[in-house]
Amino acid sequence: MIFSRANVREANVILNCLSTYSRWSGQCINLAKSTVFFSKNCRLASRASINGVLHLAPILARAKYLGIPLFMNRKKKDTSIELKDRFFAKISRWKARLLSQVARTTLLKLVANAIPTYIMSLFLLPKSLCSNINAGLRKFWWGFPQDKKHNLSFLSWENICKPKVLGGLGIRSMEFLNNSLLARLGWKMTINQPLFGLKPSGARLLKNREVVSKGACISITNGVNVGIWDSAWIPLQPSFKPKPNPNLVELPDFRVADLISSEERSWNKHLLQDLFDSASVQCILSIHLPQNSSFDKWIWASSSARLFSVKSAHELSFSSGGRLSPYLQKLGMPFGV
């Protein structure tokens, strides 16, 4: 896929690049299978002149790239139906009655959950589609026929789909999996922006901002741009934010840098005790400060490696109390650079 401005000069540049590639690699470009797309703002005269250079057919409305439709309406109805049909065509070939419960669980976790992963990484799928896929997974796991509507289950599907650390089997519910995969996109936007808050744009990212905010924390090195009350900067705190001292009358507008002794590169313990409660003070003192002051950065506090993973985001989607994953709550290990 090649992007360019809509003018004849850049169209010629594209042809020269493709010609150079063909000479170097020995491969020929099949222009019969290539298409061109113009934005709505491109004038008809410009389109005609560019087509006179490229000699490419216009792209079809239902064209796909890497299996994903290039053009989608707001309802995503056609894509949903196609994904649903592809999913059920896959599991309909499995003979649930001939497989043990362990074999069914393995098939669902390794094969069925992987079918919609790519499109879920890019789009927020309708809840109706996620519910239909979950129903197909549930019937297969229990060994029920797919065409039977009412079945007796001895355990709710929500409990089965919980992560193993929360007592489930680790089969991923489609809606939670969709949120976790989109949270990865929101996380990539978060770590590439200044430390002024989590502000991803777009409906698909705004709906998953809660997942990102549950695991995103600032690793303190200088703390110049990090507020002590409104920023998430204490990994061991359930909310990543400190609690004020009960005797504090007014919350001062301090930065984290004001809590650090610049000469010794250590925390000002007396100031911490005046501002925060005892639990917050202990969590702050456990944060290691590097000797060389550099820029603060985002870390994923819900992972031992402090790196984002879909697995940890999926666990956060299920956890209701606190922001730390059960793994971190059990370890209680300090984080810092």
Secondary structure, 3 states (H helix, E strand, C coil): CCCCCCCHHHHHHHHHHHHHHHHHHCCCCCHHHCEECCCCCCCHHHHHHHHHHHCCEECCCCCEECCEECCCCCCCHHHHHHHHHHHHHHHCCCCHHHCCHHHHHHHHHHCHHHCCHHHHCCCCCCHHHHHHHHHHHHHHHHCCCCCCCCCCCCCCHHHHCCCHHHCCCCCCCHHHHHHHHHHHHHHHHHHCCCCCCCCCCCHHHHCCHHHHHHHEEEECCCCCCCECCCCCCCCCCCCCCCCECCCCCCCCCCEHHHHEECCCCEECHHHHHHHECHHHHHHHHCCCCCCCCCCCEEEECCCCCCCCCHHHHHHHHHCCCCCCCHHHHHHCCCCCC
